[in-house]
Amino acid sequence: MIDLRSDTLTQPTEGMRRAIAAAAVGDDCYREDPTVLALEEATAEILGKEAALYMPSGTMSNQVAIHTHTNPGDEIGVGESCHLYMCEGGGPAVLSGVACRELPSDGGMFTGAAIRAAVRPNQVNFPQMTLVCVENTTNQGGGRVWPLTQLKEIVDTCRELGVATHMDGARIWNSAAAGGTTEAEIAAGFDSLSVCFSKGLGAPVGSALAGSRAFIERATRFRRICGGGMRQAGIIAAGALYALQNHRDRLQEDHTNARALAAGLATIAGIEIDVHTVETNLVFFEVTTMPAPALEEKLAANDILISACSPASLRAVTSLMVNANDIRTVLAGIATTMA
Ligand SMILES: Cc1ncc(COP(=O)(O)O)c(C=O)c1O
């Protein structure tokens, strides 16, 4: 079975399993888990922020950030189809009482001008935009990498308008690897970031929220309310720490495999793909000769798992679970099925 449905499906590597087995633990609600503390410190350092807080999931990390930045009745500016708006169960409305305002986007990315156009006059009848959220890399936007100049424009615009900034950096590691930048350069100026260890980095569980020490102290209270205060969490944090220390350097491999997949798909009749938009490990493509769910089903019967994400499109994701050989097998399988 070759599984390209998601980079969240990875299995722990041998080294990671050894690190998990050997983890020193304590009660993290007492802040006595050395492995969680080490993970938080390493994450904050890589992101160039004062502090970080271990979270059970990227969803909780994003939603705690939104709650900590906003008040009920506020509006938050988000990219089209971004995860914290489209795929977190309406969390901003349920948990924080805020409305999401989609900003016109290209590949999930928007501009400072789009923010300016969306911010409403400061009158009692208008909801006020108090937070803008950037997703980097973009997920439904195609795994795109925000250029540093565009991120700076967002940060500068928001500062001028008095709007806070949050980055959903679930795949910030892919963004840094593909863009040839550091995570701290990407994070510069953002008030908070959520990062995931359980996607391309291959850890079984966990994310982190990073920001100023004062922000993280406030966020810790809402994490507790959400049930995210964990006890001997070092057991899972050890996998995340191992992933952070050992799996960032190999992400280029996933990107090379994704580009090879895209290039191969472009040669198959009945498939449409813009290879230039494949920058990281997410490969979106359209199928014109059969419904995408039908292709998904036929491939699954041949031990190739790729998810249809609309009636006409599919998403394939590379990760440490697939190698260059697997990509060749997948391309041969798709070519045969399409023929
Ligand atoms: C961009 C993005 N943000 C946040 C999340 C949420 O992460 P989790 O599944 O750990 O809650 C995901 C999950 O796939 C994601 O792709």
The ligand as an ORCA input file, in Angstrom:
! r2SCAN-3c Opt
* xyz 0 1
  C      -2.892     24.007      7.655
  C      -3.403     23.180      8.796
  N      -3.619     23.777      9.973
  C      -4.063     23.094     11.035
  C      -4.300     21.744     10.972
  C      -4.865     21.035     12.173
  O      -4.008     20.121     12.727
  P      -4.572     18.906     13.619
  O      -5.104     17.897     12.679
  O      -3.373     18.482     14.395
  O      -5.623     19.450     14.517
  C      -4.085     21.069      9.761
  C      -4.349     19.614      9.657
  O      -4.211     18.987      8.646
  C      -3.620     21.821      8.646
  O      -3.397     21.236      7.448
*
